[in-house]
Structures are given as structure tokens and as C-alpha cells.
């Protein structure tokens, strides 16, 4: 048997880490409000007509292929909306987000300051006809 096959598990067992490699949990929160320029306030669950309006103001989302970023609609039928066109808020949203970020950092063992940054809104086609999913 190769020496790395026996040495690697021993080496990994000796690593001392302050946190877990993933964090999860449940928390009841007020649903945040999401307002999209050109669409208005997003309803939950997302109605088909509003999903169509989101797609109308969005652009095709690229995906990674190796080291390249490509746009291939046969691989990914997803749209993206720039975060500058979106406002997220609502009852206690800033406090709730700060608590979620703090809990995630603590669970991962991160002691340095951490911040959440909204990257973009994705609109994905759902498997059911006439439905869509939004993700960020």
C-alpha cells in the first residue's frame, strides 16, 4: 500500500480546527421584502406573471466551464439581475441578516470580521411548467 494512503488520514486527523466545515440550522424570520426595479415588490410564492417580468428585466446568466465563463443556454437556462436594481429590506431584516452572518462565522470558526454581500439575483426555471425560482 502506498505510503500516502496511510499517511494522509493520519495527517488529516492531526489537524486542529476551531470550527466545522459547514453550518446549518433553522430560524424563524420575517420574510424580507424584495423590490426589483422595473418589476416592483416580489410576491412569495412567485407568481408566473411576475417571474416573466423578472426575466424581461434580466440578462442571461453565464456559468463556469473550467477556467472560462461562458454563456450556453443548452447548459444553463438562468437569468441574472444586477444587485444595484434590487432593494432588500423589511421588518428587522438588517438585524436578522447580521445575526445569521455572526452565527455562520462562529460555527465555521472564523474569528475575523465577516460581512454578507449581495452578489446578484438569479431567476431559475423550475421543473414544473409555469413556475420559477429566485435565488441570490
C-alpha positions as semicolon CSV with decimal commas, in nm:
position;residue;x (nm);y (nm);z (nm)
1;X;0,000;0,000;0,000
2;X;0,124;0,348;-0,088
3;X;0,272;0,547;0,198
4;X;0,046;0,842;0,116
5;X;-0,263;0,622;0,157
6;X;-0,168;0,558;0,517
7;X;0,000;0,891;0,593
8;X;-0,276;1,122;0,465
9;X;-0,553;1,004;0,701
10;X;-0,314;1,031;0,997
11;X;-0,214;1,381;0,889
12;X;-0,576;1,493;0,848
13;X;-0,670;1,355;1,191
14;X;-0,399;1,571;1,347
15;X;-0,543;1,898;1,211
16;X;-0,682;2,113;1,488
17;X;-0,958;2,338;1,362
18;X;-1,170;2,586;1,553
19;X;-1,499;2,520;1,372
20;X;-1,697;2,295;1,142
21;X;-1,665;2,279;0,764
22;X;-2,035;2,362;0,721
23;X;-2,304;2,530;0,927
24;X;-2,679;2,479;0,922
25;X;-2,985;2,528;1,130
26;X;-3,338;2,660;1,144
27;X;-3,451;3,006;1,238
28;X;-3,789;3,170;1,211
29;X;-3,763;3,511;1,048
30;X;-3,992;3,764;0,890
31;X;-3,985;3,725;0,513
32;X;-3,774;4,008;0,373
33;X;-3,918;4,240;0,112
34;X;-3,750;4,229;-0,228
35;X;-3,813;4,516;-0,468
36;X;-3,680;4,490;-0,823
37;X;-3,651;4,795;-1,047
38;X;-3,894;4,757;-1,336
39;X;-4,089;4,478;-1,162
40;X;-4,189;4,603;-0,817
41;X;-4,221;4,408;-0,493
42;X;-4,174;4,033;-0,533
43;X;-4,454;3,808;-0,404
44;X;-4,393;3,472;-0,237
45;X;-4,463;3,219;-0,374
46;X;-4,356;3,375;-0,703
47;X;-4,649;3,406;-0,948
48;X;-4,583;3,306;-1,309
49;X;-4,662;3,657;-1,439
50;X;-4,408;3,811;-1,202
51;X;-4,146;3,551;-1,297
52;X;-4,197;3,653;-1,660
53;X;-4,148;4,021;-1,566
54;X;-3,827;3,932;-1,380
55;X;-3,693;3,750;-1,686
56;X;-3,787;4,051;-1,902
57;X;-3,561;4,284;-1,697
58;X;-3,283;4,026;-1,651
59;X;-2,995;3,911;-1,868
60;X;-2,879;3,558;-1,942
61;X;-2,653;3,426;-1,665
62;X;-2,320;3,271;-1,766
63;X;-2,164;2,969;-1,599
64;X;-1,815;2,838;-1,543
65;X;-1,654;2,582;-1,771
66;X;-1,307;2,509;-1,641
67;X;-1,135;2,846;-1,612
68;X;-1,373;3,011;-1,860
69;X;-1,701;3,191;-1,803
70;X;-1,937;3,103;-2,087
71;X;-2,296;3,165;-2,193
72;X;-2,451;2,840;-2,313
73;X;-2,832;2,825;-2,300
74;X;-2,822;2,447;-2,361
75;X;-2,638;2,407;-2,030
76;X;-2,787;2,683;-1,815
77;X;-3,124;2,850;-1,867
78;X;-3,086;3,100;-1,588
79;X;-3,120;3,477;-1,578
80;X;-2,946;3,729;-1,354
81;X;-3,035;4,074;-1,223
82;X;-2,768;4,316;-1,104
83;X;-2,790;4,392;-0,730
84;X;-2,798;4,768;-0,798
85;X;-3,152;4,714;-0,931
86;X;-3,270;4,537;-0,615
87;X;-3,364;4,654;-0,267
88;X;-3,390;4,401;0,015
89;X;-3,540;4,511;0,344
90;X;-3,838;4,466;0,565
91;X;-3,915;4,414;0,928
92;X;-3,590;4,355;1,121
93;X;-3,405;4,246;0,804
94;X;-3,072;4,414;0,882
95;X;-3,067;4,273;1,236
96;X;-3,170;3,926;1,116
97;X;-2,902;3,921;0,845
98;X;-2,634;4,034;1,092
99;X;-2,733;3,755;1,333
100;X;-2,725;3,493;1,054
101;X;-2,379;3,606;0,942
102;X;-2,249;3,606;1,300
103;X;-2,387;3,256;1,365
104;X;-2,238;3,121;1,040
105;X;-1,895;3,272;1,112
106;X;-1,896;3,138;1,469
107;X;-1,996;2,789;1,351
108;X;-1,717;2,788;1,091
109;X;-1,464;2,900;1,350
110;X;-1,396;3,233;1,178
111;X;-1,276;3,495;1,423
112;X;-1,203;3,777;1,177
113;X;-1,479;4,024;1,082
114;X;-1,724;3,882;0,827
115;X;-1,982;4,060;0,612
116;X;-2,256;3,946;0,375
117;X;-2,255;4,095;0,026
118;X;-2,546;4,059;-0,214
119;X;-2,392;3,941;-0,543
120;X;-2,688;3,913;-0,782
121;X;-3,040;3,778;-0,809
122;X;-3,078;3,460;-1,013
123;X;-3,404;3,355;-1,175
124;X;-3,406;2,983;-1,249
125;X;-3,669;2,787;-1,440
126;X;-3,848;2,537;-1,219
127;X;-3,912;2,180;-1,324
128;X;-4,288;2,234;-1,307
129;X;-4,440;2,412;-1,606
130;X;-4,505;2,779;-1,549
131;X;-4,302;2,808;-1,229
132;X;-3,977;2,981;-1,147
133;X;-3,741;3,002;-0,853
134;X;-3,537;3,301;-0,740
135;X;-3,204;3,268;-0,563
136;X;-2,930;3,502;-0,459
